Amino acid sequence: MDFPIFQLPFLGNRLLIAIVGITHVLISHGCAIGGSILVVWLEYRFIKTGDSRLNDLAYRILRVLIILTTTLGALTGVGIWFTTAIVSPYGIGSLLRIFFWAWAIEWIVFIIELALFLAYYLTWNKLEPHKHIKIGIAYIVFSYWTMIIIMGILGAMLTPGKWLSSHGFWDGYLNATFLPQLASRTPMAVMLSCGFGLLISAFLRIDKDIRNYFHRLMGKWLIVSSIVFVISALFYYRALPAVPEIVKSIAFNTKSYEKYLAMSKLLIPVAGGLLCLAGFILFYFGSKIQRWTLLFPFLIMVVMVGQYERVREFVRKPYVIYNYMYSNGIRVAEESFLSKKGILEVADWVKWQGSKEPSKEELGHRVFRVECSICHTYNGVNGIFRKTRGWSEETIFNFISSYKNTHPYMPPFIGTQEESEAIAFFIYNNKKKLN
């Protein structure tokens, strides 16, 4: 364990990554990928119809998209690297090592994408429309290309497949969830572009007939994209890892685990149905719709995207890379060795930060930081002291010794008998102080 351990008080590490990650997905999918399609389409309609008001609408939407992308999008993009590097250095380090050339190509493609984005915006009304739109089309291609590259890596975290034995680049990259995930995120990007477009247009002064056209256009896009998204998401869910049958037979907690997963998956078609309904309302009522109501489709999309990402993270538990590395950074192959040797024997940073002759409570705290703090806080979100309220020290110890069979979504405890006793003592002693 060669890296220092980061702990975010109260909110916890996993919620930090979720907030940064979901925000970035909303911006990258909705403003960059989907937004580029929306703006280029409006410019295309301007070229076809000669209505300069469509050109003006496209430019005003693009101006907001470029602000969102280069501020919040850029901050959360860098923020993902920053948060994953400090929270899960072994996980992100493994992905960098396995897919080095994919990351390198993605970086180059992203630089070109950003240059095209700026060129598209800065040359508006300065080039002839039929020439200018070609920059926009190139921007669409490169923004979508970045998503294609990233999907292979995200898919490998879920379904590494043959890579677990071959360790070959293409065996990991061309995994079972690569294409299903790409197929579901493409209509998701179009839906989000509708959400951002409608929200931005609500604050713009637009002629009634142009607003009517835009609302009807967004309605058609929402109807088609929401239906395609739900269908592709269902196929994507079929490719996700299932709970092993051997676990189902011995884990009483797995029923609630599967029930939650089923409810989470159900939310996607429900949200898709609501967005499809919103599309019909937009299409049939056009500019008659009150502007403040345009917030609701966007809020539904935020919940839907959050749940979509939640399912992806949930089914991967207890791994950060499925069947290769647990969420706390311990590799599956190291489990047997570390259970005999002791986790603290290789956790150099926690040893250097404490006393040379630690008490039993300090040893337990060290074990907690190494194995549990990736998901648990002390008394905040998913707080370990609140979860064990009313438990005796013996109950905590017995749980640590056996939860592998009852809580399959948690990484198994890895360490010696002394270390399991120490963490039980630490949790019980500090829980008692707080109570």
Summary of the structure (lengths in Angstrom):
residues: 435
radius of gyration: 24.8
end to end distance: 32.8
largest distance: 79.8
contacts: 1424
relative contact order: 0.11
helix: 76%
strand: 1%
